[in-house]
């Protein structure tokens, strides 16, 4: 498996964990990737959780994914 494909899948798993798991997953992510802006990620996750709850299209969820993907890329 290519590095890009593996990173993409890992980012998808993290996005799902963050949006489903809230604060616990957020704490795990920021512990594993301390260079990531935890406050910004927290804001994005809260927006994604709200849009999921309200049945809106996943714009914030995509922003969480892009944030996570950038953090994973920066860590390698």
ZATORDREN-52457 format. One record per residue: residue number from 1; x, y, z of N, C-alpha, C in turn. Coordinates in nm, 4 decimals. Layout:
N
<node><i>NUM</i><n_xx>X</n_xx><n_yy>Y</n_yy><n_zz>Z</n_zz><ca_xx>X</ca_xx><ca_yy>Y</ca_yy><ca_zz>Z</ca_zz><c_xx>X</c_xx><c_yy>Y</c_yy><c_zz>Z</c_zz></node>
...
This chain:
76
<node><i>1</i><n_xx>0.0861</n_xx><n_yy>-0.1190</n_yy><n_zz>0.0000</n_zz><ca_xx>0.0000</ca_xx><ca_yy>0.0000</ca_yy><ca_zz>0.0000</ca_zz><c_xx>0.0895</c_xx><c_yy>0.1238</c_yy><c_zz>0.0000</c_zz></node>
<node><i>2</i><n_xx>0.0551</n_xx><n_yy>0.2182</n_yy><n_zz>-0.0805</n_zz><ca_xx>0.1331</ca_xx><ca_yy>0.3413</ca_yy><ca_zz>-0.0884</ca_zz><c_xx>0.1117</c_xx><c_yy>0.4254</c_yy><c_zz>0.0370</c_zz></node>
<node><i>3</i><n_xx>0.2116</n_xx><n_yy>0.5075</n_yy><n_zz>0.0674</n_zz><ca_xx>0.2063</ca_xx><ca_yy>0.5921</ca_yy><ca_zz>0.1865</ca_zz><c_xx>0.0859</c_xx><c_yy>0.6860</c_yy><c_zz>0.1816</c_zz></node>
<node><i>4</i><n_xx>0.0589</n_xx><n_yy>0.7447</n_yy><n_zz>0.0654</n_zz><ca_xx>-0.0536</ca_xx><ca_yy>0.8372</ca_yy><ca_zz>0.0531</ca_zz><c_xx>-0.1865</c_xx><c_yy>0.7704</c_yy><c_zz>0.0815</c_zz></node>
<node><i>5</i><n_xx>-0.2050</n_xx><n_yy>0.6487</n_yy><n_zz>0.0309</n_zz><ca_xx>-0.3302</ca_xx><ca_yy>0.5753</ca_yy><ca_zz>0.0538</ca_zz><c_xx>-0.3440</c_xx><c_yy>0.5373</c_yy><c_zz>0.2006</c_zz></node>
<node><i>6</i><n_xx>-0.2353</n_xx><n_yy>0.4960</n_yy><n_zz>0.2623</n_zz><ca_xx>-0.2386</ca_xx><ca_yy>0.4591</ca_yy><ca_zz>0.4040</ca_zz><c_xx>-0.2704</c_xx><c_yy>0.5810</c_yy><c_zz>0.4906</c_zz></node>
<node><i>7</i><n_xx>-0.2084</n_xx><n_yy>0.6943</n_yy><n_zz>0.4569</n_zz><ca_xx>-0.2342</ca_xx><ca_yy>0.8164</ca_yy><ca_zz>0.5332</ca_zz><c_xx>-0.3797</c_xx><c_yy>0.8606</c_yy><c_zz>0.5165</c_zz></node>
<node><i>8</i><n_xx>-0.4318</n_xx><n_yy>0.8465</n_yy><n_zz>0.3946</n_zz><ca_xx>-0.5710</ca_xx><ca_yy>0.8827</ca_yy><ca_zz>0.3676</ca_zz><c_xx>-0.6651</c_xx><c_yy>0.7994</c_yy><c_zz>0.4548</c_zz></node>
<node><i>9</i><n_xx>-0.6424</n_xx><n_yy>0.6676</n_yy><n_zz>0.4603</n_zz><ca_xx>-0.7289</ca_xx><ca_yy>0.5810</ca_yy><ca_zz>0.5425</ca_zz><c_xx>-0.7149</c_xx><c_yy>0.6129</c_yy><c_zz>0.6917</c_zz></node>
<node><i>10</i><n_xx>-0.5918</n_xx><n_yy>0.6410</n_yy><n_zz>0.7318</n_zz><ca_xx>-0.5697</ca_xx><ca_yy>0.6755</ca_yy><ca_zz>0.8731</ca_zz><c_xx>-0.6418</c_xx><c_yy>0.8063</c_yy><c_zz>0.9081</c_zz></node>
<node><i>11</i><n_xx>-0.6369</n_xx><n_yy>0.9026</n_yy><n_zz>0.8168</n_zz><ca_xx>-0.7070</ca_xx><ca_yy>1.0295</ca_yy><ca_zz>0.8391</ca_zz><c_xx>-0.8581</c_xx><c_yy>1.0074</c_yy><c_zz>0.8465</c_zz></node>
<node><i>12</i><n_xx>-0.9105</n_xx><n_yy>0.9188</n_yy><n_zz>0.7628</n_zz><ca_xx>-1.0540</ca_xx><ca_yy>0.8875</ca_yy><ca_zz>0.7687</ca_zz><c_xx>-1.0912</c_xx><c_yy>0.8263</c_yy><c_zz>0.9030</c_zz></node>
<node><i>13</i><n_xx>-1.0091</n_xx><n_yy>0.7336</n_yy><n_zz>0.9499</n_zz><ca_xx>-1.0380</ca_xx><ca_yy>0.6699</ca_yy><ca_zz>1.0807</ca_zz><c_xx>-1.0332</c_xx><c_yy>0.7729</c_yy><c_zz>1.1938</c_zz></node>
<node><i>14</i><n_xx>-0.9304</n_xx><n_yy>0.8604</n_yy><n_zz>1.1910</n_zz><ca_xx>-0.9211</ca_xx><ca_yy>0.9635</ca_yy><ca_zz>1.2941</ca_zz><c_xx>-1.0413</c_xx><c_yy>1.0582</c_yy><c_zz>1.2884</c_zz></node>
<node><i>15</i><n_xx>-1.0801</n_xx><n_yy>1.1002</n_yy><n_zz>1.1676</n_zz><ca_xx>-1.1957</ca_xx><ca_yy>1.1890</ca_yy><ca_zz>1.1539</ca_zz><c_xx>-1.3193</c_xx><c_yy>1.1248</c_yy><c_zz>1.2159</c_zz></node>
<node><i>16</i><n_xx>-1.3433</n_xx><n_yy>0.9988</n_yy><n_zz>1.1843</n_zz><ca_xx>-1.4597</ca_xx><ca_yy>0.9294</ca_yy><ca_zz>1.2389</ca_zz><c_xx>-1.4513</c_xx><c_yy>0.9189</c_yy><c_zz>1.3908</c_zz></node>
<node><i>17</i><n_xx>-1.3344</n_xx><n_yy>0.8853</n_yy><n_zz>1.4423</n_zz><ca_xx>-1.3178</ca_xx><ca_yy>0.8767</ca_yy><ca_zz>1.5882</ca_zz><c_xx>-1.3403</c_xx><c_yy>1.0108</c_yy><c_zz>1.6548</c_zz></node>
<node><i>18</i><n_xx>-1.2875</n_xx><n_yy>1.1164</n_yy><n_zz>1.5947</n_zz><ca_xx>-1.3015</ca_xx><ca_yy>1.2494</ca_yy><ca_zz>1.6538</ca_zz><c_xx>-1.4471</c_xx><c_yy>1.2945</c_yy><c_zz>1.6558</c_zz></node>
<node><i>19</i><n_xx>-1.5169</n_xx><n_yy>1.2757</n_yy><n_zz>1.5449</n_zz><ca_xx>-1.6561</ca_xx><ca_yy>1.3217</ca_yy><ca_zz>1.5370</ca_zz><c_xx>-1.7469</c_xx><c_yy>1.2330</c_yy><c_zz>1.6215</c_zz></node>
<node><i>20</i><n_xx>-1.7165</n_xx><n_yy>1.1036</n_yy><n_zz>1.6302</n_zz><ca_xx>-1.7985</ca_xx><ca_yy>1.0120</ca_yy><ca_zz>1.7106</ca_zz><c_xx>-1.7614</c_xx><c_yy>1.0155</c_yy><c_zz>1.8586</c_zz></node>
<node><i>21</i><n_xx>-1.6311</n_xx><n_yy>1.0337</n_yy><n_zz>1.8866</n_zz><ca_xx>-1.5828</ca_xx><ca_yy>1.0187</ca_yy><ca_zz>2.0231</ca_zz><c_xx>-1.5657</c_xx><c_yy>1.1460</c_yy><c_zz>2.1022</c_zz></node>
<node><i>22</i><n_xx>-1.5676</n_xx><n_yy>1.2590</n_yy><n_zz>2.0371</n_zz><ca_xx>-1.5589</ca_xx><ca_yy>1.3863</ca_yy><ca_zz>2.1070</ca_zz><c_xx>-1.4303</c_xx><c_yy>1.4066</c_yy><c_zz>2.1835</c_zz></node>
<node><i>23</i><n_xx>-1.4418</n_xx><n_yy>1.4447</n_yy><n_zz>2.3108</n_zz><ca_xx>-1.3274</ca_xx><ca_yy>1.4894</ca_yy><ca_zz>2.3909</ca_zz><c_xx>-1.2209</c_xx><c_yy>1.3817</c_yy><c_zz>2.4124</c_zz></node>
<node><i>24</i><n_xx>-1.2616</n_xx><n_yy>1.2561</n_yy><n_zz>2.4320</n_zz><ca_xx>-1.1619</ca_xx><ca_yy>1.1503</ca_yy><ca_zz>2.4535</ca_zz><c_xx>-1.0746</c_xx><c_yy>1.1323</c_yy><c_zz>2.3302</c_zz></node>
<node><i>25</i><n_xx>-1.1374</n_xx><n_yy>1.1243</n_yy><n_zz>2.2143</n_zz><ca_xx>-1.0613</ca_xx><ca_yy>1.1083</ca_yy><ca_zz>2.0899</ca_zz><c_xx>-0.9758</c_xx><c_yy>1.2319</c_yy><c_zz>2.0635</c_zz></node>
<node><i>26</i><n_xx>-1.0281</n_xx><n_yy>1.3480</n_yy><n_zz>2.0959</n_zz><ca_xx>-0.9528</ca_xx><ca_yy>1.4724</ca_yy><ca_zz>2.0778</ca_zz><c_xx>-0.8273</c_xx><c_yy>1.4716</c_yy><c_zz>2.1649</c_zz></node>
<node><i>27</i><n_xx>-0.8400</n_xx><n_yy>1.4270</n_yy><n_zz>2.2886</n_zz><ca_xx>-0.7244</ca_xx><ca_yy>1.4179</ca_yy><ca_zz>2.3779</ca_zz><c_xx>-0.6214</c_xx><c_yy>1.3187</c_yy><c_zz>2.3241</c_zz></node>
<node><i>28</i><n_xx>-0.6673</n_xx><n_yy>1.2055</n_yy><n_zz>2.2709</n_zz><ca_xx>-0.5762</ca_xx><ca_yy>1.1068</ca_yy><ca_zz>2.2135</ca_zz><c_xx>-0.5030</c_xx><c_yy>1.1645</c_yy><c_zz>2.0922</c_zz></node>
<node><i>29</i><n_xx>-0.5772</n_xx><n_yy>1.2341</n_yy><n_zz>2.0068</n_zz><ca_xx>-0.5149</ca_xx><ca_yy>1.2894</ca_yy><ca_zz>1.8862</ca_zz><c_xx>-0.4103</c_xx><c_yy>1.3941</c_yy><c_zz>1.9225</c_zz></node>
<node><i>30</i><n_xx>-0.4439</n_xx><n_yy>1.4847</n_yy><n_zz>2.0120</n_zz><ca_xx>-0.3485</ca_xx><ca_yy>1.5904</ca_yy><ca_zz>2.0475</ca_zz><c_xx>-0.2282</c_xx><c_yy>1.5343</c_yy><c_zz>2.1237</c_zz></node>
<node><i>31</i><n_xx>-0.2469</n_xx><n_yy>1.4222</n_yy><n_zz>2.1948</n_zz><ca_xx>-0.1325</ca_xx><ca_yy>1.3582</ca_yy><ca_zz>2.2609</ca_zz><c_xx>-0.0400</c_xx><c_yy>1.2943</c_yy><c_zz>2.1574</c_zz></node>
<node><i>32</i><n_xx>-0.0991</n_xx><n_yy>1.2342</n_yy><n_zz>2.0547</n_zz><ca_xx>-0.0192</ca_xx><ca_yy>1.1690</ca_yy><ca_zz>1.9509</ca_zz><c_xx>0.0428</c_xx><c_yy>1.2702</c_yy><c_zz>1.8541</c_zz></node>
<node><i>33</i><n_xx>-0.0273</n_xx><n_yy>1.3818</n_yy><n_zz>1.8328</n_zz><ca_xx>0.0205</ca_xx><ca_yy>1.4857</ca_yy><ca_zz>1.7397</ca_zz><c_xx>0.0217</c_xx><c_yy>1.6209</c_yy><c_zz>1.8118</c_zz></node>
<node><i>34</i><n_xx>0.1189</n_xx><n_yy>1.6409</n_yy><n_zz>1.9020</n_zz><ca_xx>0.1202</ca_xx><ca_yy>1.7628</ca_yy><ca_zz>1.9844</ca_zz><c_xx>0.1400</c_xx><c_yy>1.8925</c_yy><c_zz>1.9051</c_zz></node>
<node><i>35</i><n_xx>0.1924</n_xx><n_yy>1.8834</n_yy><n_zz>1.7842</n_zz><ca_xx>0.2124</ca_xx><ca_yy>2.0053</ca_yy><ca_zz>1.7043</ca_zz><c_xx>0.0814</c_xx><c_yy>2.0562</c_yy><c_zz>1.6449</c_zz></node>
<node><i>36</i><n_xx>-0.0213</n_xx><n_yy>1.9728</n_yy><n_zz>1.6440</n_zz><ca_xx>-0.1514</ca_xx><ca_yy>2.0127</ca_yy><ca_zz>1.5884</ca_zz><c_xx>-0.2177</c_xx><c_yy>2.1141</c_yy><c_zz>1.6814</c_zz></node>
<node><i>37</i><n_xx>-0.2892</n_xx><n_yy>2.2080</n_yy><n_zz>1.6251</n_zz><ca_xx>-0.3606</ca_xx><ca_yy>2.3112</ca_yy><ca_zz>1.7009</ca_zz><c_xx>-0.4864</c_xx><c_yy>2.2491</c_yy><c_zz>1.7622</c_zz></node>
<node><i>38</i><n_xx>-0.4778</n_xx><n_yy>2.2126</n_yy><n_zz>1.8889</n_zz><ca_xx>-0.5881</ca_xx><ca_yy>2.1463</ca_yy><ca_zz>1.9575</ca_zz><c_xx>-0.7134</c_xx><c_yy>2.2309</c_yy><c_zz>1.9674</c_zz></node>
<node><i>39</i><n_xx>-0.6979</n_xx><n_yy>2.3612</n_yy><n_zz>1.9847</n_zz><ca_xx>-0.8147</ca_xx><ca_yy>2.4493</ca_yy><ca_zz>1.9953</ca_zz><c_xx>-0.8896</c_xx><c_yy>2.4559</c_yy><c_zz>1.8623</c_zz></node>
<node><i>40</i><n_xx>-0.8156</n_xx><n_yy>2.4658</n_yy><n_zz>1.7538</n_zz><ca_xx>-0.8784</ca_xx><ca_yy>2.4690</ca_yy><ca_zz>1.6211</ca_zz><c_xx>-0.9468</c_xx><c_yy>2.3361</c_yy><c_zz>1.5909</c_zz></node>
<node><i>41</i><n_xx>-0.8799</n_xx><n_yy>2.2254</n_yy><n_zz>1.6227</n_zz><ca_xx>-0.9391</ca_xx><ca_yy>2.0945</ca_yy><ca_zz>1.5995</ca_zz><c_xx>-1.0647</c_xx><c_yy>2.0763</c_yy><c_zz>1.6832</c_zz></node>
<node><i>42</i><n_xx>-1.0622</n_xx><n_yy>2.1224</n_yy><n_zz>1.8063</n_zz><ca_xx>-1.1798</ca_xx><ca_yy>2.1137</ca_yy><ca_zz>1.8926</ca_zz><c_xx>-1.2977</c_xx><c_yy>2.1902</c_yy><c_zz>1.8329</c_zz></node>
<node><i>43</i><n_xx>-1.2703</n_xx><n_yy>2.3079</n_yy><n_zz>1.7800</n_zz><ca_xx>-1.3753</ca_xx><ca_yy>2.3880</ca_yy><ca_zz>1.7168</ca_zz><c_xx>-1.4322</c_xx><c_yy>2.3166</c_yy><c_zz>1.5950</c_zz></node>
<node><i>44</i><n_xx>-1.3449</n_xx><n_yy>2.2608</n_yy><n_zz>1.5127</n_zz><ca_xx>-1.3884</ca_xx><ca_yy>2.1893</ca_yy><ca_zz>1.3928</ca_zz><c_xx>-1.4702</c_xx><c_yy>2.0653</c_yy><c_zz>1.4280</c_zz></node>
<node><i>45</i><n_xx>-1.4261</n_xx><n_yy>1.9922</n_yy><n_zz>1.5284</n_zz><ca_xx>-1.4986</ca_xx><ca_yy>1.8709</ca_yy><ca_zz>1.5703</ca_zz><c_xx>-1.6367</c_xx><c_yy>1.9072</c_yy><c_zz>1.6234</c_zz></node>
<node><i>46</i><n_xx>-1.6452</n_xx><n_yy>2.0135</n_yy><n_zz>1.7033</n_zz><ca_xx>-1.7757</ca_xx><ca_yy>2.0557</ca_yy><ca_zz>1.7562</ca_zz><c_xx>-1.8707</c_xx><c_yy>2.0928</c_yy><c_zz>1.6423</c_zz></node>
<node><i>47</i><n_xx>-1.8198</n_xx><n_yy>2.1617</n_yy><n_zz>1.5413</n_zz><ca_xx>-1.9025</ca_xx><ca_yy>2.1986</ca_yy><ca_zz>1.4260</ca_zz><c_xx>-1.9470</c_xx><c_yy>2.0746</c_yy><c_zz>1.3488</c_zz></node>
<node><i>48</i><n_xx>-1.8565</n_xx><n_yy>1.9772</n_yy><n_zz>1.3335</n_zz><ca_xx>-1.8909</ca_xx><ca_yy>1.8536</ca_yy><ca_zz>1.2624</ca_zz><c_xx>-1.9944</c_xx><c_yy>1.7733</c_yy><c_zz>1.3398</c_zz></node>
<node><i>49</i><n_xx>-1.9821</n_xx><n_yy>1.7695</n_yy><n_zz>1.4715</n_zz><ca_xx>-2.0803</ca_xx><ca_yy>1.6984</ca_yy><ca_zz>1.5543</ca_zz><c_xx>-2.2176</c_xx><c_yy>1.7657</c_yy><c_zz>1.5425</c_zz></node>
<node><i>50</i><n_xx>-2.2197</n_xx><n_yy>1.8979</n_yy><n_zz>1.5421</n_zz><ca_xx>-2.3460</ca_xx><ca_yy>1.9718</ca_yy><ca_zz>1.5316</ca_zz><c_xx>-2.4115</c_xx><c_yy>1.9496</c_yy><c_zz>1.3960</c_zz></node>
<node><i>51</i><n_xx>-2.3328</n_xx><n_yy>1.9533</n_yy><n_zz>1.2904</n_zz><ca_xx>-2.3931</ca_xx><ca_yy>1.9339</ca_yy><ca_zz>1.1582</ca_zz><c_xx>-2.4427</c_xx><c_yy>1.7914</c_yy><c_zz>1.1409</c_zz></node>
<node><i>52</i><n_xx>-2.3744</n_xx><n_yy>1.6950</n_yy><n_zz>1.1997</n_zz><ca_xx>-2.4212</ca_xx><ca_yy>1.5563</ca_yy><ca_zz>1.1935</ca_zz><c_xx>-2.5518</c_xx><c_yy>1.5421</c_yy><c_zz>1.2704</c_zz></node>
<node><i>53</i><n_xx>-2.5557</n_xx><n_yy>1.6034</n_yy><n_zz>1.3883</n_zz><ca_xx>-2.6761</ca_xx><ca_yy>1.5977</ca_yy><ca_zz>1.4723</ca_zz><c_xx>-2.7956</c_xx><c_yy>1.6620</c_yy><c_zz>1.4022</c_zz></node>
<node><i>54</i><n_xx>-2.7695</n_xx><n_yy>1.7719</n_yy><n_zz>1.3311</n_zz><ca_xx>-2.8769</ca_xx><ca_yy>1.8455</ca_yy><ca_zz>1.2645</ca_zz><c_xx>-2.9078</c_xx><c_yy>1.7929</c_yy><c_zz>1.1241</c_zz></node>
<node><i>55</i><n_xx>-2.8336</n_xx><n_yy>1.6935</n_yy><n_zz>1.0778</n_zz><ca_xx>-2.8573</ca_xx><ca_yy>1.6351</ca_yy><ca_zz>0.9475</ca_zz><c_xx>-2.8150</c_xx><c_yy>1.7223</c_yy><c_zz>0.8306</c_zz></node>
<node><i>56</i><n_xx>-2.7208</n_xx><n_yy>1.8127</n_yy><n_zz>0.8557</n_zz><ca_xx>-2.6718</ca_xx><ca_yy>1.8992</ca_yy><ca_zz>0.7474</ca_zz><c_xx>-2.5613</c_xx><c_yy>1.8290</c_yy><c_zz>0.6694</c_zz></node>
<node><i>57</i><n_xx>-2.5266</n_xx><n_yy>1.8844</n_yy><n_zz>0.5539</n_zz><ca_xx>-2.4191</ca_xx><ca_yy>1.8260</ca_yy><ca_zz>0.4732</ca_zz><c_xx>-2.2861</c_xx><c_yy>1.8394</c_yy><c_zz>0.5490</c_zz></node>
<node><i>58</i><n_xx>-2.1931</n_xx><n_yy>1.7467</n_yy><n_zz>0.5236</n_zz><ca_xx>-2.0728</ca_xx><ca_yy>1.7357</ca_yy><ca_zz>0.6074</ca_zz><c_xx>-1.9576</c_xx><c_yy>1.8305</c_yy><c_zz>0.5731</c_zz></node>
<node><i>59</i><n_xx>-1.9823</n_xx><n_yy>1.9566</n_yy><n_zz>0.5605</n_zz><ca_xx>-1.8746</ca_xx><ca_yy>2.0518</ca_yy><ca_zz>0.5324</ca_zz><c_xx>-1.7707</c_xx><c_yy>2.0578</c_yy><c_zz>0.6426</c_zz></node>
<node><i>60</i><n_xx>-1.8150</n_xx><n_yy>2.0640</n_yy><n_zz>0.7669</n_zz><ca_xx>-1.7211</ca_xx><ca_yy>2.0682</ca_yy><ca_zz>0.8798</ca_zz><c_xx>-1.6485</c_xx><c_yy>1.9348</c_yy><c_zz>0.8948</c_zz></node>
<node><i>61</i><n_xx>-1.7171</n_xx><n_yy>1.8269</n_yy><n_zz>0.8637</n_zz><ca_xx>-1.6522</ca_xx><ca_yy>1.6956</ca_yy><ca_zz>0.8679</ca_zz><c_xx>-1.5372</c_xx><c_yy>1.6880</c_yy><c_zz>0.7695</c_zz></node>
<node><i>62</i><n_xx>-1.5553</n_xx><n_yy>1.7480</n_yy><n_zz>0.6528</n_zz><ca_xx>-1.4469</ca_xx><ca_yy>1.7528</ca_yy><ca_zz>0.5542</ca_zz><c_xx>-1.3316</c_xx><c_yy>1.8390</c_yy><c_zz>0.6046</c_zz></node>
<node><i>63</i><n_xx>-1.3638</n_xx><n_yy>1.9465</n_yy><n_zz>0.6763</n_zz><ca_xx>-1.2583</ca_xx><ca_yy>2.0319</ca_yy><ca_zz>0.7328</ca_zz><c_xx>-1.1795</c_xx><c_yy>1.9558</c_yy><c_zz>0.8394</c_zz></node>
<node><i>64</i><n_xx>-1.2491</n_xx><n_yy>1.8742</n_yy><n_zz>0.9204</n_zz><ca_xx>-1.1797</ca_xx><ca_yy>1.7907</ca_yy><ca_zz>1.0198</ca_zz><c_xx>-1.0848</c_xx><c_yy>1.6962</c_yy><c_zz>0.9473</c_zz></node>
<node><i>65</i><n_xx>-1.1341</n_xx><n_yy>1.6335</n_yy><n_zz>0.8403</n_zz><ca_xx>-1.0514</ca_xx><ca_yy>1.5406</ca_yy><ca_zz>0.7636</ca_zz><c_xx>-0.9270</c_xx><c_yy>1.6108</c_yy><c_zz>0.7095</c_zz></node>
<node><i>66</i><n_xx>-0.9432</n_xx><n_yy>1.7273</n_yy><n_zz>0.6503</n_zz><ca_xx>-0.8290</ca_xx><ca_yy>1.8000</ca_yy><ca_zz>0.5943</ca_zz><c_xx>-0.7293</c_xx><c_yy>1.8395</c_yy><c_zz>0.7040</c_zz></node>
<node><i>67</i><n_xx>-0.7821</n_xx><n_yy>1.8817</n_yy><n_zz>0.8197</n_zz><ca_xx>-0.6963</ca_xx><ca_yy>1.9173</ca_yy><ca_zz>0.9332</ca_zz><c_xx>-0.6137</c_xx><c_yy>1.7959</c_yy><c_zz>0.9765</c_zz></node>
<node><i>68</i><n_xx>-0.6826</n_xx><n_yy>1.6818</n_yy><n_zz>0.9935</n_zz><ca_xx>-0.6159</ca_xx><ca_yy>1.5597</ca_yy><ca_zz>1.0369</ca_zz><c_xx>-0.5129</c_xx><c_yy>1.5163</c_yy><c_zz>0.9334</c_zz></node>
<node><i>69</i><n_xx>-0.5509</n_xx><n_yy>1.5209</n_yy><n_zz>0.8076</n_zz><ca_xx>-0.4598</ca_xx><ca_yy>1.4809</ca_yy><ca_zz>0.7012</ca_zz><c_xx>-0.3335</c_xx><c_yy>1.5675</c_yy><c_zz>0.7027</c_zz></node>
<node><i>70</i><n_xx>-0.3490</n_xx><n_yy>1.6960</n_yy><n_zz>0.7237</n_zz><ca_xx>-0.2330</ca_xx><ca_yy>1.7850</ca_yy><ca_zz>0.7299</ca_zz><c_xx>-0.1460</c_xx><c_yy>1.7541</c_yy><c_zz>0.8524</c_zz></node>
<node><i>71</i><n_xx>-0.2084</n_xx><n_yy>1.7231</n_yy><n_zz>0.9645</n_zz><ca_xx>-0.1319</ca_xx><ca_yy>1.6888</ca_yy><ca_zz>1.0854</ca_zz><c_xx>-0.0541</c_xx><c_yy>1.5597</c_yy><c_zz>1.0655</c_zz></node>
<node><i>72</i><n_xx>-0.1158</n_xx><n_yy>1.4623</n_yy><n_zz>1.0007</n_zz><ca_xx>-0.0463</ca_xx><ca_yy>1.3357</ca_yy><ca_zz>0.9740</ca_zz><c_xx>0.0720</c_xx><c_yy>1.3584</c_yy><c_zz>0.8795</c_zz></node>
<node><i>73</i><n_xx>0.0515</n_xx><n_yy>1.4398</n_yy><n_zz>0.7775</n_zz><ca_xx>0.1583</ca_xx><ca_yy>1.4693</ca_yy><ca_zz>0.6820</ca_zz><c_xx>0.2741</c_xx><c_yy>1.5433</c_yy><c_zz>0.7500</c_zz></node>
<node><i>74</i><n_xx>0.2419</n_xx><n_yy>1.6347</n_yy><n_zz>0.8383</n_zz><ca_xx>0.3449</ca_xx><ca_yy>1.7122</ca_yy><ca_zz>0.9066</ca_zz><c_xx>0.4260</c_xx><c_yy>1.6257</c_yy><c_zz>1.0034</c_zz></node>
<node><i>75</i><n_xx>0.3641</n_xx><n_yy>1.5197</n_yy><n_zz>1.0536</n_zz><ca_xx>0.4315</ca_xx><ca_yy>1.4335</ca_yy><ca_zz>1.1509</ca_zz><c_xx>0.5281</c_xx><c_yy>1.3348</c_yy><c_zz>1.0856</c_zz></node>
<node><i>76</i><n_xx>0.5186</n_xx><n_yy>1.3198</n_yy><n_zz>0.9545</n_zz><ca_xx>0.6074</ca_xx><ca_yy>1.2220</ca_yy><ca_zz>0.8878</ca_zz><c_xx>0.7291</c_xx><c_yy>1.2872</c_yy><c_zz>0.8280</c_zz></node>
